Structure formats: C-alpha cells, structure tokens
C-alpha cells in the first residue's frame, strides 16, 4: 500500500459524546481549514457567518457552495458517530464524496469509472511532475485496490494509525475525480471520534507545510513524514504506559 512504520503508542480516550461536542464546537475552524486547503477565499469570520445562516457577499457562488457542502459533511459525520452508524467501507466513503465534491467534480459520490465518464483520468499536479493514479478505464483494478487496502487497514489495531493510514490511502489512490483528500479526512476523523479520540484539523497557517509534505508523499509513497505531521496537528494526548506489576517473591 505505502510505507509506514508501526507506531507503538496509546492515546487517552474520552466518551464519544465528548469528541462529538468538541467537533461540533470547532466546526467553523474545521470548515475554514478544509476550505482554505482548497484555496477558498472565505475568511474565518465569513465562514462562521455563513454557517450561522447569514449570506456573505462579495464571493463566487461556487465558493459559498463549497463551504455549505463542508458544513453538510460535518453534520453527516456527527450524526453517524453519535448514532454509532459510522462504518469504514466504500459506501460511507462515497457518501462523503457525494457531499464535498457536489457540483465541483466531473462526477461525485462514486468511484472513477462507475458513472458516465469511463476514460478520463485526473493527474495530481506535483509542480515539475505529476502523479498518475490508476486509470479510470481500469475500474476493476481501482475497486480491487480499495478492497485490498481496506482489508489491510482494518487489521491495524491502533485507531490513530488506522485513521491516518486511511487518509493517506484515500489521498494516494484518487478513487474519485475530485475531493479525495476531503473525503478521506472525514473518514479519518470518523475513525478517531468513534474510538473516543478528538478529530484532527490542518491549521490554516500550516497549509504550505501540508502541501509540501503531501507532494513528497505522492513522490515517495512513504507515509511516515505525513503521519508525524498529522499527529503534530492533533490535540491527542499520549496515555501513560502501563507499569509492570512486580513479581512477588515467595
């Protein structure tokens, strides 16, 4: 799939309702972060105003729609986690893409090659080079890659490693025409929150760092640098290592 060293650590967990409360309270920051990574010009104050139901002037309708799409995706994630209905599968992945890529992508809510477009394959621009994912015309291989990767990810017992691995897996393979990183981040945070761990957001002031590290990830398919970066963006707290019970002498 890609290279990532096993991370031997544990994190302190909290009741799931607490992680959802944190997520709901921080929704403007999460939406602003995700939209900023897509070069959306809305400021934090404007995002918050729009989320409060007040129209913000001076912006393209497509930029406003992107903010509202992200809001809907956040609301879906909260609903699924609270109702214990979040599942790590293709259906959930496609549900989030159907929302975040609505009217942005060539097609949304289905893997490349499963809609009307059967041939166009979008490349990831890395500056001087491009990253070429599996061809859209080879949809069977795309689905097999997802199934194999999901099986491997589901074998990871550490929820943080599992969550970060899915984000990198979904971003790398470009299963959709657009919105791959956004869709993968919602799955990542769904895994975290379902395990009593706070979700992760990329700070706006670390956008360039994020992009640079993602480019290196596409080039090398080594996930360790991005893993450490995501961890540094989180509010996760390391749990103390359990002390060994000393053997009693007879």
ABEGO torsion letter per residue (X at the ends): XBBBBBBBBBBBBBBAAAAAAAAAAAAAAAAAAAAAAAGBABBAAAAAAAAAGBBBBGBBAAAAAAAAAAAAAAAAAAAAAAAGABBBBAAAAAAAAAAAABGABABBGBBBGABABAABBBBBBAGABBBBBBBAABAAAAAAAAAAAAAAAAABABAAAAAAAAAAAAAAAGABABGAAAAAAAAAAAAAAAAGBBBBBBBAAAAAAAAAAAAAAAAAGBAAAAAAAAAAABABBBBBBBBBBBBBBX
